[in-house]
């Protein structure tokens, strides 16, 4: 997610998924009045292959068009059949707080009308800490998705509660002037431990990479050292990754907290959101919290661990992808209804 003033890239989530669940259910209620439950269930069903890698059949033109409409195609997801059944049954009460919920309780971070064995359990390579703004509405945050799907690796704190962090082993995913890419992150962490002077690593790297008129034995040693650094990065020092969960206008309060100032900031520059609630006046690089976590981990897997990505973290988008499909199908039906009325 990205923030507005402090430019929170992957940490901020304005109007997240849980809220979307409410919208989604409201839309379904509306549609139920106009069509039978069976036709609705059929209309909301995902591709039959969603239990494995989602695929699209048909000619290339249709496939390309469908891919534009459904950017989450291709993910290796667990079957959404359980969510479809819950959707048909409707809302249920949370066993802990008694609130009326669909799929999960965003207040208690508990599943509702779903057994734990029916959803994926995602294992992450690093621990994730989410700092949630106290005024962020629980039902508008996708942070809960991460907590439910990766309970052993995700912790949510409500600001001003922030745990103590080891600045040499923790990064903050948040855009800013001093933020680095995921690709540069590991070497930067190594350099922080070796550089007592505190001189910014990126500045030193630019100086070191400047063209030289002559090459000496010292240059050769430097090149060897660079190779060692690259090799050492495979034994990564990263232990935790911090994300901020807040509305765009509230993020500055958390991002400027002195307890986070010593953390290396990491920025996701190339990822684009497919969130169905557009942010007026905000670029499409402003990600939902769950999108930010997913894309960071995917980049970390490929660029830092240097491993081929085979969908290890795709199920972090288990709820998100389902809601994305439901909401977009509902919107398409509304558009069709408008067109029919205009023709009459």
Secondary structure, 3 states (H helix, E strand, C coil): CCCCCCCCCCCCCCCCHHHHHHHHHHHHHHHHCCCCHHHHHHHHCCCCCCCCECCCCCCHHHHHHHHHHCCCCCCECCCCHHHHHHHHHCCEECCCCCCEECCEECCCCEECCCCHHHCCCCCCCCEEEEEECCCCCHHHCCHHHHHHHCCCCEEEEECCCCCCCCCCCEEEECCCCCCECHHHHHHHHHHHHHCCCCCCHHHHHHHHCCCCCCCCHHHHHHHHHHHHHHHHCCCCCCCEEEEEECCCCCHHHHHCCHHHCCCEEECCCCCCCCCCCCCCCCCCCCCCHHHHHHHHHHHHHHHHCCCCCCCCCHHHHHHHHHHHHHHHHHHHHHHHHHHHHHHC
